Every structure is written in C-alpha cells, then in structure tokens.
Amino acid sequence: MDGLPFIKMHGLGNDFVIVDGRDSAVTIGPDAARRIADRRTGVGCDQLIVLGAPSNADAQAFMAIRNADGGASAACGNATRCVAALLMNENGTDQAVIETDAGILVAEGAADGVTVDMGPPGTDWRDIPLARDVDTLELPLEAAGVAGPAACSMGNPHATFFVDDVETIDIPAIGPGLEHDPLFPERANIGFAQVLAPDRIRLRVWERGAGLTAACATGSCAAVVNGVRRKLLGREVTCLLDGGELTVSWRDMDNHVFMTGPVAVAFSGLIAPGLLNGGPP
C-alpha cells in the first residue's frame, strides 16, 4: 500500500502524528492536516508534527507543528518530548537539540521520561502577544465563573485563570470564546489552574486549534510561571493534568523553564494518499 509513513506518539494523552521529512522534504498544508487529525476519518491527533532538516548546525531536526484545525503553532512541549525521545533513540544519546519556530530547544533523558529546557517565558504584552498594552498579571478578560487571568508566552500565547475548583468550570462552553477573544491577535491557549499546594496544581487547558486536551505542557509551564508571578506557587511544581503529571521548574538563576514528563509510542503506519490530497484513499 502506498502512503506516507508516520508514527503516533503521545505525552500524557496529548497525541501527535509525527512525519519524518528530514531526508525527503514533506509539505502538509492546513487542509491535509485537518484530514489527518480527524478522529473518525483520519489518523486522529491533537497536533501534526513534520520533521525537517534544521538550519541550525547544532540541531538534529526542525519541528513544524500544525494544530488539529490546520493552524500553525510555534511550540508544543509534549510534542518536543516525543520528538526528543525519537532522536535520542535514533542517535543512541541522552540529549537532543530541536529547532522550532520558537527557537532552539534542548532535551535530555530523565528517569521519568524527558526533560526539555523551554527557555525563558515572555511576560511583556508584546511577547505574548496581546492586542494592546495591559497588565499581563491580570488581563481584562472574563467568562462565566472566571475572570482576570495572568498571561505569558512559552513560545505560544497562554492565559491562566486561577480558580477555586477546576472541576466546576465548563471549559468546552467558555474555551472557544476566550481563545478567540480580540485581546489575543494570534488566539491563545486558555488554562484553568487550581492551587492545591505551593508545589502542586490541578490544571486543565483549552488549547487553541485543538480544544480541551488531556495534557498541555506549555500550558503547564505557563501556569507555573503565572502562579509564581502571582505569588501563589513556588518555583518547582507538579502539574496534575487529565492525562497524568508533569513537573515544571522555573529557575531563578537564568529565568529558564524546565519541563519533565513521560512519552509513549502508540503505533505506526501509512497516511493514505487521499488524506494528503483530498482524493479517494
């Protein structure tokens, strides 16, 4: 059977179709990405990842990301861990360097999965970006039952609402409107965090272009950064997501955010030509 080889991986249930185009360039546009991501008629995923040849000599691959709606994204922490695990296994090393539109990310093998240096967060309104100059510690934004989130960039835009009980928030009902609020010219990932202790939060994230996912690693990083800025959290935090736990630390010494969590391979296969070109299988 003809088709494009892929591998399906996930980090805590946040799942990806990964295509390797390093040796032979692969271009997958928004329409094809939507077809591949469809969970009824495609392979099914939260994000499509296409690996390409890097322009940076220190990197082993360039990672391009498309959300399930076909839109492009510059960063995805769970996908970075998955790609890093593939590269480390391929090269027989315990480190991987990945080039993304958000910059160079360095990952290392860890006892409980993979650790990624996500770099420093962006906390200025221009970094996120926002449509206008407002206080990024408390945005003028509200929906049913939530108000005043903090915002930052982890290579992609995030807003975090701190709530008393995350389980009472109807995230599918309010997530789309918040994601598309005019305050976010590039839309935004919307997190809902419940502080359980200074070193532990319960977190659910509505991801732009993907909806409510089992886990969002950049959302976890953003929630910790925003929690530290709000003086609600310490600098090393366990994030309890629907799919499991991630550990996030925001180092004071260099302002870098580190994220650690597991990865898993689900299966591999071939993407049918019809999914790529819109024709019959």
TALINQUI-V364104 format. One record per pair of residues at least 12 apart in sequence whose ideal C-beta (glycine too) atoms are under 7 Angstrom apart, sorted by the first residue. I is the first residue (numbers start at 1). GAP is how many residues later the second one is. D is the distance in whole Angstrom. If there is no record, write none. Layout:
BEGIN
I,GAP,D
I,GAP,D
END
This chain:
BEGIN
1,269,6
2,271,6
3,267,3
3,268,5
3,269,5
3,270,6
4,15,6
4,22,7
4,266,6
4,267,4
4,272,6
5,265,6
6,12,6
6,13,5
6,37,7
6,262,7
6,263,6
6,265,6
7,258,7
7,261,5
8,35,7
8,258,4
8,259,5
8,260,7
9,73,4
9,254,6
9,255,7
9,256,5
9,257,6
10,254,6
10,256,6
11,67,3
11,70,5
11,71,6
11,204,6
11,206,7
11,250,6
11,251,7
11,252,5
12,66,7
12,202,6
12,203,4
12,229,6
12,231,3
12,232,4
12,234,7
12,249,6
12,250,7
13,201,3
13,202,6
13,229,7
13,230,3
14,32,6
14,64,4
14,199,5
14,200,6
14,201,4
14,202,7
14,229,7
15,30,5
15,31,6
15,251,7
16,29,5
16,30,7
16,31,5
16,33,5
16,63,5
16,66,6
17,19,6
17,26,5
17,28,4
17,31,5
17,32,7
18,31,4
18,33,7
18,64,7
18,65,7
19,30,7
19,31,5
19,32,7
20,31,5
21,29,6
21,30,6
21,31,5
22,29,5
22,30,6
22,31,5
22,39,6
25,27,6
26,24,6
28,20,6
28,22,6
28,38,7
28,248,7
30,36,7
30,40,3
30,41,7
31,39,6
31,247,7
32,243,7
32,244,5
33,15,5
33,33,4
33,37,5
34,35,6
34,36,4
35,240,5
36,12,6
36,235,6
36,239,5
37,31,4
42,233,6
43,228,7
45,23,7
46,22,6
46,164,5
46,167,5
47,18,6
47,19,7
47,20,6
47,21,7
47,29,6
47,32,6
47,163,7
48,18,5
49,14,6
49,16,6
49,30,5
49,34,6
50,14,5
51,12,6
51,32,7
52,12,6
54,45,4
55,44,7
56,43,5
56,48,6
58,39,5
58,46,7
59,38,5
59,39,6
59,40,4
59,45,6
60,27,5
60,31,7
60,36,6
60,37,6
60,38,7
61,22,7
61,26,6
61,37,6
62,37,4
63,16,7
63,17,7
63,20,6
63,35,5
63,36,7
63,37,5
65,14,6
67,141,7
67,142,3
67,143,5
68,141,6
68,142,5
69,140,4
71,138,4
73,83,6
73,136,7
74,26,6
74,27,4
74,28,4
74,81,5
74,82,6
75,25,6
75,27,4
75,79,6
75,80,3
75,81,5
75,143,6
76,142,7
77,39,6
77,41,6
77,140,3
77,141,5
77,144,6
77,182,5
78,137,6
78,139,4
80,18,6
80,25,5
80,27,6
80,36,5
81,26,7
81,32,7
81,33,4
81,35,6
81,180,6
81,182,5
82,181,5
83,15,6
84,12,4
84,14,6
84,23,3
84,30,5
84,32,7
85,29,6
85,178,5
88,21,6
94,14,6
94,15,4
95,12,7
95,13,5
102,53,3
103,16,6
103,52,7
105,12,7
105,13,7
110,150,5
112,148,6
112,150,6
113,147,6
113,148,5
113,149,4
113,150,6
114,149,6
115,143,6
115,145,4
116,143,5
117,139,6
117,141,6
118,36,6
118,103,5
118,139,4
118,140,7
118,141,6
119,137,6
119,138,7
120,135,4
120,136,6
121,31,5
121,32,6
121,33,6
121,104,5
121,136,6
122,30,6
122,31,4
123,13,6
123,29,5
127,26,5
128,23,5
128,24,7
128,25,5
128,29,5
129,28,7
129,56,6
129,57,6
130,21,7
130,53,6
130,54,7
131,51,6
131,52,5
131,54,5
136,14,7
136,15,5
136,16,7
137,13,5
137,92,6
137,93,7
138,12,7
139,12,6
139,20,6
139,44,7
141,18,7
141,37,7
141,40,6
141,42,6
143,31,4
143,34,6
143,35,6
144,30,6
145,24,6
146,15,4
146,17,6
146,23,7
149,12,4
150,76,4
150,79,6
150,80,6
152,70,5
152,73,5
152,74,6
154,64,4
154,67,5
154,68,5
154,103,7
155,63,7
156,33,6
156,62,6
157,27,6
157,29,6
157,31,4
157,32,7
158,30,6
158,31,5
158,33,6
158,60,7
158,61,6
158,64,3
159,29,5
159,31,6
159,32,7
160,31,4
160,33,5
160,62,6
160,63,5
160,66,4
161,30,7
161,31,5
162,31,5
162,33,7
162,68,7
162,70,6
163,29,6
163,30,7
163,31,6
164,30,7
165,29,6
166,26,5
166,27,7
166,28,4
166,36,5
166,38,6
169,23,5
171,21,6
171,33,6
171,35,5
171,41,5
172,40,6
175,15,6
175,31,3
175,36,7
175,37,6
178,12,5
179,27,6
179,29,5
187,21,4
188,20,6
189,16,6
189,17,7
189,18,5
189,19,5
189,27,6
189,29,7
189,30,5
190,15,7
190,16,4
191,12,6
191,14,5
191,28,5
191,31,6
191,32,5
192,12,5
193,30,5
193,34,7
195,32,7
195,37,5
195,38,7
198,35,6
198,36,5
199,35,5
199,37,6
199,38,5
199,39,6
200,37,7
200,38,5
200,40,7
201,22,6
201,26,7
201,32,7
201,36,6
201,38,6
201,39,7
202,38,5
203,16,7
203,17,6
203,20,5
203,36,5
203,37,7
203,38,6
204,38,6
205,14,4
214,27,7
214,28,5
214,29,3
215,26,4
215,27,7
215,28,4
215,29,7
215,31,7
217,29,6
217,42,5
217,44,7
220,19,4
220,21,7
220,26,5
220,28,5
220,39,7
221,27,5
221,36,5
221,38,5
223,16,7
224,13,5
224,24,4
224,26,6
225,25,6
225,32,6
228,22,6
235,14,6
235,15,5
235,17,6
236,13,4
246,13,6
246,14,7
246,15,4
247,13,5
END
